Amino acid sequence: MYIVDYEINHFLGNVEEVFNFGIRENKTPAFLVNGYPVIWKNFGKNSILAQRYSKEVELFDEILEKPDYLKNRKIAVIASSGLSEIELSKPFVPYKNSHYLTNKVLSHIVRKWKIEEYCFCTYNACASIFPDFYIAKQLLKEVDFVILAFSAANILINSLPIYEMMGVCFKTEEPEKSSRPFDRERKGFVIASGAYLLVLTKKEIAKDFNFKVKISEFHWIYDSFKNNLFHLTKDGLKKLLKKFSLENLDWIKAHGSGTKLNDKIECEVFKEMEFFEIPITSFKGFVGHTLSACSGIEIALACESMKRNMIIKNVNLEEKEDNELDLIITNRKKELRRVLCLNYGFGGIIGGAILEKED
């Protein structure tokens, strides 16, 4: 199964614009901290930014033009969205208040592209992409292409105390240093919004594309048995990694959320697995944590990294969580043939995929 096309929509722009920002800058975009998340607390949901970034469907409109290669092809769609604009004091009115529906993005795509069959809505928090890969692999026995799409503009108003408890960085005196994965002075993750669209196909069709990335392995587990619905565990991550063939990795795209616990556990497990010679980075220093869309957005950015043979540095990394691991602090040009991508989510899901570049 191959990724032959990818695009994202983010505060910073499309996939190329986001990638270029990461190469060029060593900072968190200030508006991620003192703009988007904070407005929900300080200015309410009727502010201009809240209206703009709370509408998942609108995030898709700029990346949803149907490519010519999909015309007259049999297509399946797997799409979902994070919930948004929820206030529990309001009555739930299905269909009238369509923003409550996780399948609204799916509905938008199939209506715009006039697709009636093979339409699926799934949701697995911040690691949603990995179960979707399994469904896509089965669907490719019946169709030519599978579209994976997800949009997250989901600041749940009543969930803000939960985010704060987990260590979300809402305000800081230095907003440009707010998201700092793997740094000893990290304060928590920075919430962002975004959408992704990946196009998957089978080998016989992928050969006609100039650039393609093979999804050689993908696995996920639910580590939900130790009251750890909000946090990664060492045992869970080790169980996941043992499912992969981990030889000849050129880079590890870690989850790297910037929380005290997540980054510590990742470093401890990576050391136990003896990943000392493999560059390790997180995109969240400059992308923020796009919540339930992060796994797909980061897969798209990983594909762009493989296309350019460029690993973007860990943004804002000044004092490393671990000095034995190769937590890189400058951009690194390197041939990227085999890459491990990892993401974890609420509910105990832990997932990953190995991407391989083919000529």
Steps between C-alpha positions, in 0.01 A plus 500: 500500500638839396451868575506678165363840597461703817396846613423679823331822607646666809535844655833532317367390162528186288752220540781682318444824690491324837813302415686811387407680821649212701823514303527878520387577855588373846186605681137423568268734306395743772133499402471131587535590865386860536248475219300189426472298821480799730208663319265230621573598858539875467277611217242229447400295200360797305841656438620510140775244557268263682253513213774449244674206660207315652355391167661177389332490161643837405849369570450261211377735233849609396632144460196326360533561128473159337823409317473391138648157576193418713252561221330190367660295780337297772554688827443433868504765772587468868441831673409648834529813707555601859200628688482874548289779645349273765337652804326245716245757612361514149240245389626245253307539173622249237537626144402855595822539696713311248824598670430222750544235234838332453401398146441853374833508314423164339160632396661812355752303292260242359251773412764713328655207314168316443603173666231265629678174586800406714464792740619454859517719809754403764646666807795384712618823661855621426601170337202468265710444188629155595167311527399687183800346322359155578158587358664658195703186432183292493319755282777500241395147409180657365593855394782687325559776756420562864474855630588549866381832639465647845442844641547616856395841621397354828543715801223353715388786716415281796824305463735791565543407869603149389755642257637728771528207740704313239739790460379680189697821449232767461697808599866577537722804528698364204238368255761427232659248739175351622517166317833334567495121460780310675624812679543474878315830545194397295167618641247291308357474152360786294161442339464561127249422226538350158385258235669241284424308185703194396450301180584129524516244224637158409837416348389458139351852497768662716770420242356774277574771761838673511512517880346238723547370851432140592326430830701186568373439855238645729385390843300632790393377841259618766690532828187576702529265795697702757290813545712676241236641267683832473865394523749280318659212693842344456356150480254606232761665280738206535222258403428704189863530390555125532248450221723680248810403306722781624819444304652768275288790624618836368283715727238475775216749478395487866172613652695748715203681647701724733332372816721400790390137498476422127846620402662336803342164418591520132864571585516218755353247258716616208807450720387152601452420130853637438397763246817697572608554138160591356395867469187567707273802456150630561307739274297642788747775586382703201182322390344474845288204602225467243328246723299238314645613164863489613586147384396570140644851489831368629498210253456755221790707636708182528431428133617853416813437707570182303440682173753770592735272699485752782435450873367811670662573837326480837380857537579676828720216621765658722555257789440143387291254698767242416853560376563146372226504239540689172238767571611731222510877546587603144345405167668193359535405135486122475382233258171381651411154376337348809318704764307410815204726583336481844189657656295434812154612605235527768337171589830315503560461126868474402582473130775517245599437140820442307522697177737398221597708200512323165665629183 
